Amino acid sequence: MLRTQERSFILKGFSSYHRLKLQEAFTSSLMKEGFSKTYIFYEVAKEPPLFFDRTYYGCLEYLPPSKEIFTYYLKTDRLEGLELLKKFHVTTEKLVSRYQTVVPAYRQADKWRERATLFLNNLPVVRYFVQKEIINELLAWADWSLKGMEDEAWLFKPGKQVILHGDVAHHNFLRVKDQSLYLLDFDLIAIGAPYSDYLQYANRILPYMNWSFEDLRKYPILKSNLEEKGFLHALAFPTDIFREWNRVIRDKTYLDSVKIRPVLDLTVGQFAERQRFIKDLRYAADDKNK
């Protein structure tokens, strides 16, 4: 954050000049197409951007936050975030052809296979913390999920394409001073079916909903997705568990009791609730076969 006498700014670093210019162009396109609930980049000068320590810096608008933060703990916030994500998709559907050559295609199943493979490679460490029965169950969920996604691969391919946000964690939603909700951080944008963002959103909010399948069906935007067998299979994939174990093992922080605690809670503490959720998913998916 940078404060001047007139206003405040945010300096955000990018690993390449191309990434910086893409983000500048994309946020500008969002604004021009009517999606105003995000930040803008300031054009500081026509000279090359600030470059320091192998990082290019863009100058962002500072959005003063509200005292009431956005949180997935609140159902009202979860619903509002989902509505904002839908509006984002409505806007980015118009931008797909413009960005097709510079924004990658999102390959959901390929990404998850890579994540599962890395988790399998990390099993010697995971086994030190998690009992065999739970690990076997996680791997069975992943297998059922990926096989079902292969059978229903059409769901993630042709059809409606949007520019996906790609990282719908709670910290990428910001409630500003006037209580409006804004969407931030488009570093992981990719072109794909809206299902992929909704999958990630559902996966992010379920721990705050005690992994209740019935409660998830009460979200209108998600309810229609839950009618699709491929979406049900995809929801079973333990992507958050695999991601967090791969991260703590990569960073070698698994022996830090503070950093490993939330990963253990995700894996073991929520296991019984999640097991019930997977049973409900399987029942709903089997019902689609009748």
N, C-alpha and C positions, 0 to 999 in steps of 0.2 A: 504494500500500500504506500502511496506517495501523496503527501499533503502539500498543497501550495496555498497561497493567500486566497486564491479565487475558488479552487475546487480540489477534490481528491480524485486520485486515479488508482488503478490497479495495473501493475506491470506483470505480465504473464510471459513465462519463458517457453520457447518452442525449440525442438531439437534441430529443425531445419528451416530455411527461408521459405521453402515450399509449404510446409505445414502452417507457418504464420500467415502467408498470403491466402491459403485456402480458408483458414478460419475467418480472416477479415472479409473475404468475398462471401462466405456462407452466411455469416450473421447479417451482412448487408442485404443479401437476397431474402432472408427471413423477414426482415423489416419491410422490404419493398412489397412482399407478397402478403403483408398484413399481420404477421406474427410479431407483435411488439413486446411480448413478455420475455425479453432477454436483454443482454447488454449490447452495446455497440463498441466498435474499435474507433479510437480517435486517430485521425491522420495528423501526426505530430509535425512531420516535415516531409518533403519530397526526397530527402536524402535517404540512404540505406538505413534500416532500423538499427536500434541499439544492439550491439553484439558484444557479449562478454562471457568469458569462460565457456566457449563453444556453444553458446545459447543465444538465440534471437529473441528479442523482447518486443511484444506488442503492448500498446497502451489502451487499456479498457476503461469504460465508464464504471465508476464506483456506484453501486446500488446500496443506499443506506438500508440496513436490515431493520425489520420490526423486532420489538422485544419478544413477540410471540413467534418462536421458531417453528418451522415446518418439521413435523415428525411423523414417522410411520406408526407411532403408538396410538394416534388418534384416527378414528375411522373417517371423520370429516376431512382430515388432511389426505388420507389415502385416496378417497374419492376425488378430491380436488386435483391431486397430482395426476390421477388417471385421466381426468377430463382435459387437463393441460397437455398431456402427452398425446391425446387424440387430436387436439387442435394442431399440435406440432406436425403430426402425420398428415393431416389434411393440407397443410401448407407445403410440406416437403414432397408430397406426391407431385406437385406442380414443378418441382425443381429437379426431378430425377434425370430428365433428358439433358438438362444443362450441366449436370455434374457427373454424368455417367463415365466420362473418361478420366476423371481425377479422384473419384471416390470409389473404394473397392466394393465388390459384391460381398454380402455377408453369407457365410456358409455355416449355418448353425450346427449341423451334425458333424462336420469336419472339425470344427472348433472343439466340440465336446469329446470327440474321439481322441484328439490330442491331449486334452485335459485328463481324460481317463487313463491314457497311456502313461503320462507323467506321474499320476497318482499311483499306478501299479509299480512304477520304478521306485517310488518313495515308500512302498509298503514296509520295508525293513524298519524304518523309523516309526511309521504309524503304529505298527504292531507293539511297539514299546509302550504306547499310551492307550490303545483301544483294543478291547477284547476281540477275539477271532470271530465270534458269532455276529457282532455288529458289522465288522468289516465285510464278511461274506454277504450280509444282507445288503449293504451299500452297493457292492459289486453286482448283485442280482438285480437291484433296482436300475442300475446303469445299463445292464444288458437288456432288460425288458424295454427300457426307454428307447435305446438306440435301435433295437430291432423294430419296434413299433413306428419309429420315425422313418426308417427305411421303407416300410410298407406304405406309409402315408406321406411319402416325400413330396408329393404334389403341393402339400400345404405350404411349404416353404419356398416354392419355386415360382412358376409362372403365375400370372394374376396381378393383383394390385401390388405395386411396388412403391415404396417410400424411401426417404433417407432416414434410416434408423438413428436414434440417439446413441444407443450402444452402452450407456452407463447410467441407468436410472436409480442409482443409489440416492438415499435421502438428501445427502449433502449437495446434490446437483439441482435441488429445488430450493429456492430462496424466497421467503416471505419478506417483502419490503415494507417500508414505513406506512404506506397507504393500505396495507394488508393484502395487496395483490400478490399472486404467486408467479414467480419467474423461473424459467428453465435455463440452466447454465452448462458450460463445459461440453463442447462438441468435438472433443479430441478423437473420439472413437466412432464417428459417424461412418455408416456403410449403407449400401443399397440392398434392400431386401423386403420381405413381407412384414407387415405390421406385427404379425404374431410374435416375432422374435423379441421386440421390445416389451410386449405384453407378458410374454413368458418370464422375462427377467423381472418385470415389475411384480408379477405374482410371487415369484420366488423371493423377492425382497420383502414383501409385506407379510407373507405367511407366518414367519416366526412371531409376529406381533398379533397374530390371530389364532394362536395355539394350533396352527396347522389344520384349520377347520375347512374341509371341502364345502360343506353346506354354506358357511359364511362367505366363502369365495364366490359362490354362485349368486350372492346377493348384489354383486357389483355388475351393473348392467353391461358395461363394456366388456367385461371378462366372461359374462354368462354365455354370450353368443360363441366365444372362442371355446368354451368348455363343451360345446355341442360337437366339436370336431375331435375325432378319435386320435389324430396325430398330436393335437395339443395336449390331450390327456397323457399320452405316452411321454411327451417332452417334459411335462411337469414333474414326472417321477425322477428325472435325472438329478442326482445330488450335486449339482454344479457348484453350489456354494461351499459344500464340505470339501470337495476336491480342490477347489480354488484356494481355500484358506490353508489346507495342509500343504499344497504345493508352494504357497507363498512363504509360510514359516520355515519350511525345510530349505527353500532356496535362500532365504535370508539368514538361515542358521539361528533363528530366535526361538526354536522349539524348547530349549532348556530354560528359557526365561518364563518363570511362573506367571507373570502378569500377562504376557503376550500369548501364552498357550491356553490360558483359562477360557477365553471366549470361543476358541476353536474346539475345545473339549465340550463346552456347553452345547455348541452347534451340533457336534457329532454324537455325544453320549447323552447330554442333558435333555435334548429335544427328541431323542430317538423314539420313545414310545408314542409321542404325539404324531411324529412323522410316519411311523409304521402304520398307524390307523389311517392317516391321510393316503398313503400308498394303496391300502386295501380299498378305500373308497374310489380311488382312481381306477384300479383294476376292475372293480365292480361296474363302474360307469362305462369303461372301455368295452367290457364284455357285453354290456347291455346294447352297445352300438352294433354288435355282431348278430343280434337276434332279429 
